Amino acid sequence: MDFELNQDQREIQSLTREFARAEIEPNAAAWDREHRFPRELFAKLAELGLMGTCVPEEYGGAGADFLSYVLVLEELSRADAGVGVTVAVHTSAVTLPLLTYGTDEQKARFVPPLARGEQLGAFALTEAEAGSDAGAIRTKAEPTGDGWTITGAKQWITNGRFAGTYLLFARTDDHTAGARGISAFVLDGDDVRVTRDEEKLGLNSSVTSDIVVEGVHVGRDRLLHEENRGFRVAMTTLDGGRIGIAAQALGIAQAAYEVAREYALQRRAFGHRIGDFQAIQHKLADMSTEIDAARLLVYRAAWLKEQGRRHTEEGAKAKLFASEMARRQTAEAIQVLGGYGYTKEFPVERYYRDAKITEIYEGTSEIQRLVIARSILGLTERSLTVRS
Ligand code: CAA
């Protein structure tokens, strides 16, 4: 076993950390307060190659490995989790499935503008009545001429307002209920109309939109992977995406821990630094231990993915543990800071609000447990969900 990051990974980690400290951290509170999506930041990230960290150089990326990409998400999220999710969805949920499932022509056409950050990507799966039950989507792609006409509405689409490329899932076979009969399509910004932006508890520097597609005709060149096999595209995409969200949770928890630790060494009560009291020491010890445990799960899952090995269960475990840990430990960070922690004077209340979503998107904790249970019990997929 080797627990050391290699030279390239360390360089990408410190490059991202320095950039995040200079360009993101000082602005994060204002972006949160103003609900501002920092559009201009992504051009700067692109200049550093961070909009396509693990995309091969021939497709305009930085050519680094998947663990390097996970380190980038951790560092970005440590500074601002909204920036973290923007990059995570853009990369894991759009650029990487295009690379995995695209034809040579599709890869050459769609990937470079994403990897170079000229366009943002959005993953359009979820609908009002199809969240955890992703197989229940109703957006339709009806055969017309040499292609399809797509009609439907999608909800909670990260990057929805600013994306130039959408990976959108629609039902191509109406006679088959559930996951079968769904196909994946690549749409342009012009194909989509944004109907509203969501007001959220946190993650205010990211944008989450409802979108509609109103009778848009697409040719066969827009079908990603085989017709009616799009659910597999969605599931394998989420297998990798969940590792990214786990890294985001890890970054948020790390940031909260650092503030709590620093505060415990400064703040005095009863004639001592509060860090001299066992009550506070135990909180910090638990935080540090749980963050380490999450990091090991996240890096292991990233390593498995990089090796081309199965990572469905390990990615789900990483996301489950890291997200619940981040929610618990950001709450503990507030507790260490007491009244100050509850105010906007310190960033921990933002970390707490931001951490919560990591237990929900890219599969709730309940869905992660379902995925893990199916894997460890050797159950076939549908045997744990009940359909009427
Ligand atoms: N890899 C490959 N194939 C898979 C797979 C995987 N991990 N999981 C399932 N499949 C395949 C199955 O083998 C099956 O294939 P066949 O039809 O050929 O038999 C097919 O997919 C259907 O699988 P299931 O029977 O497991 O389907 P299900 O309806 O029971 O649902 C589920 C499974 C795990 C609950 C799935 O619906 C799910 O993951 N739900 C959560 C949805 C989710 O995570 N949404 C996130 C939205 S994106 C987002 O949040 C982005 C953001 O903003 C940050």
Residues whose N, C-alpha, C, O or C-beta is under 5 A from the ligand:
A	BS01	CAA	T126 G131 S132 D133 A134 G135 W156 T158 A179 R180 F231 R232 M235 T236 L238 D239 T312 Y361 E362 G363 I367 E381 R382 T385
